Amino acid sequence: MAADNDTQVREFIFLGFSGLPSHPAFLFVAFLAAYLAILMGNLMILVLVLVDSCLHSPMYFFLSHLSCLDICISTVVVPKILINFLCRQNTISYKQCLAQTFFLIGFAGCEPALMAVMAYDRYAAICRPLHYSVLMSKRVCILLAYSTWVWGFLDSAVHAALASQLSFCGANRIPHIFCDVPPLLQIACSDTRANELANHITSLFVGLCPILFIILSYVCILASILRMHSEGGRRKAFSTCASHLIVVILCLGNAFLNYNKPSAGYSLEIDTLVSAMFVIVAPLLNPLIYSLRNKEVKGAFRKVLNKRTD
């Protein structure tokens, strides 16, 4: 049982925005503008990959899944923040909190695995070009892409199941701006050793293993690029990898900051800023990075604009 009836928490209060001097109306407009930009930017990537045959390749297929993940991560958190701003409250029900935790961990857990798959795609394209069509066949791409979703939600199922067993003894003030396992563990009054053990184990498999795979892939990619005799070929290879590397650093860097905060010397205001970056900055910048640095995406965007003006 999660808790006895007399101590069962029915509602949590977020403390993340309580220490900020800004007016709720300003924060509402800022979060709404960022959320709409996330939706428009990532939906643009999804539409372009769908309608333009030049983007029907494994790299853009995985990019469309990344855009979908970015939309999902922001949608799990930002609409609830906007509703709370409108209602001038910072609350969430117990069941909504568990649901938010489940989906947030699921989508966040998919990203490192998807980044590793995208790194493998670049490795196959640059280091094994003659075998690329076999290594990254349509069937393989579909299997890899959807495996990342299963991987993330297996992780979230474990955490959500353990979180549902926590007791809070009436404590319902979460020092955060959304529900997640670490802030729930901070206010739990029951034994959290099983949750902490699950955090350590899943951090190894869901976080560290994909990062190590990405590093190994890019070491092989860099070695292959340096062996190329053509300067044009080296430049093209670097260009195709640059956007992915920037996104990897941005997404995984944000996730690392959000889930590996120091236990001391870390104010609630900084915690709020880091958490906001996790659900807004990376999803907002990812489509910009790929659209501004990628000739194929820019070409597809111009084609769509030309069709609309004809």
Secondary structure, 3 states (H helix, E strand, C coil): CCCCCCCCCCEEEECCCCCCCCCHHHHHHHHHHHHHHHHHHHHHHHHHHHHCHHHCCHHHHHHHHHHHHHHHHHHHHHHHHHHHHHHCCCEEEHHHHHHHHHHHHHHHHHHHHHHHHHHHHHHHHHHCHHHHHHHCCHHHHHHHHHHHHHHHHHHHHHHHHHHCCCCCCCCCEECCCCCCHHHHHHHCCCCCHHHHHHHHHHHHHHHHHHHHHHHHHHHHHHHHHHHCCCHHHHHHHHHHHHHHHHHHHHHHHHHHHHHCCCCCCCCHHHHHHHHHHHHHHHHHHHHHHHHHHCHHHHHHHHHHHHHHHC
